[in-house]
Amino acid sequence: MGLAYGAPFISLDGQAKYSDTSSFRAFDYANANAKKGGVLKAHALGSFDSLNPFALQGQSAAGLELVYDTLMAQSMDEPYVQYALVASDVVVSPSYDSVTFTIDSRARFSDGVAISAQDVGFSFDMMLQNPLYKQYYADIAGYEILDSRKIRFKFATKDNRELPLILGQLSVLPRHYYMQGGQNSYGKSPLQIPLGSGAYTLVRYEVGKLVEYKRDENYWARDLPSRRGQFNFDIVRYEYYRDDTAALQAFLGHRYDFRLESAAKVWARAYKQSKDPTFSKLEIPHSLPSGMQGFFMNLRKEPFDNPLVRRALLLAFNFEWSNENLFFSQYQRTTSFFNHSIFASTPTLSKAQQELLRACKVDSSSMDRLYKPYIVPSAPSLQAERENLKLARDLLEQAGYVVQNNQAYKNGIPLRFTLLLDNPAFERLAIRYARNLKLLGITMEIQKLDSSQYTNRVKSFDYDMIVGIIPQSLSPGNEQRYFFGSVSADTQGSRNYSGVKSALVDCLIDRLINARSRDELVLATRTLDRVLLDMDIVVPHYFLPSFRLAIWDNIAMPKVQPIYDMSPMLWWAR
């Protein structure tokens, strides 16, 4: 994949929509003339105990990304292009062993101190304190500060074409703020007020109740093309609610201004208002990959270490019935870890995929399975559901289970596990799934936790099954190690929910990361997807190819919407 060498943007293929700097005034989806002022009221669920969004421990407060600028700004209408922000210029070496960022001479933290290359180096070092970031930056060998405004990052490999973009995402921390008196205070106090160079400063918080940000009128980047028309509200306030039911009622009472709805029943029935509407219900199409949402099984524990059991659990799920009877037929079935994208695999392997698998030394038994077409089980009729349940019973028998008094046992141990939930929107789906499992003699208990308890349990892999979400980007890369790599299986806080440990998966991830062309990336990603699906580590749910947005009429939006994201920071007060 080509890259722009020495430019105010980074692009994987060397192309950029806004490459003409003389005409680039603002992104097409931003209103450069948007009015400044007013308050944006948002919401969050549960609570928080940290003001550090980069730490492994704790639940960080909502909206902290508003405090920080990154080296580069991601475009929301291009799949893999970033534009100048803290860094005004980027140079990728011809040998592809390094990238050099030049800091914009105007860049300032909110206390007025100029941003330096030393701040960028400090930021990188602090990120490495978190093992998840350390893994994400594994292909970065180190950095060299060339002068007060230039920093060169050296690569451990010349094959990972995504590294400049990965570094462009680096949030910049103020070294002078944390290094006082020769001591580094970063990360020492989870509720230390953060200082950044972003459009907002954190001015008020109450743990479990609210967090409030104020627009910095002297924001250094307010007139940059990558920022113009954005961050228009004087105040952005997040209020916390104990659960989504309470949050919905608060929205209907206009305690906050907008709500992205995740529950089909709520969307269909709950948004009632007077004859004179004061808020709108919008369904805004997008082109984002939907990734994978589903019931993730923890392969670190029995009985999920048995592939026959896992397949039986997939067969017991009836998406079609649930979609029609619970979700008003609003959803489509998820059939890929890279769903709703060109990276989703097809049922059968191509010759190129077979060659790639052999190059990754796939074992013969796995290859035999992969040769067979793979389709996520479906049940479009009651007859199909009965057939799926019969297949599931046969698999459980092969796994050594015997049903006695409606309970499956193996060596006297019942087939029983617990599904953890923190979102009541999944409860009806889980109850229906549990009923089908009971027909197989499987007992699935449902345990509801508050968001803090749930987060801690998930981070420490202390669960049998959860509803997990693995998002995907428009250009898969290093994050796949965090999702599916063997190292991340033992790294607490990672999104390797199922604990995947596979040399084959690791090899395919490496091929994906080191792809030299778009075709190579698609090939490696589709092959990885096919292998992951074959492992049956998750019961796939469903997706919606649009945003369901409820928004009060005191908030205005641009006419042109970004196709790859939705950001309230593009809106303004009427």
Secondary structure, DSSP 8 states (H G I E B T S, - for coil): ----SSBSEEETTS--TT--TTT--S-TTS-TT----SEEEEEEES---BS-TT-SSS-B-TTGGGG--BSEEE-SSSSSEEEESSEEEEEE-TTSSEEEEEE-TT-B-TTS-B--HHHHHHHHHHHTTSHHHHHHTTTEEEEEEEETTEEEEEES-SS-TTHHHHHHT-B---HHHHEETTEE-TTT-TT-----SSSEEEEEEETTTEEEEEE-TT-TTTTSTTTTT----SEEEEEEESSHHHHHHHHHTTSSSEEE---HHHHHHT----SS-SEEEEEEE------EEEEEE-TTSTTTT-HHHHHHHHHT--HHHHHHHTSTT--EE---TT-SSTT---SS--HHHHHHHHHTT--HHHHHHHHS-------SSHHHHHHHHHHHHHHHHHTT-EEETTEEEETTEE-EEEEEES-GGGHHHHHHHHHHHHHTT-EEEEEE--HHHHHHHHHTT--SEEEEEE---SS--THHHHHH-TGGGGSTT-S-TT----HHHHHHHHHHHT-SSHHHHHHHHHHHHHHHHHTT-EEE-EE-SEEEEEEETTEE--SS--SS---GGG-EE-
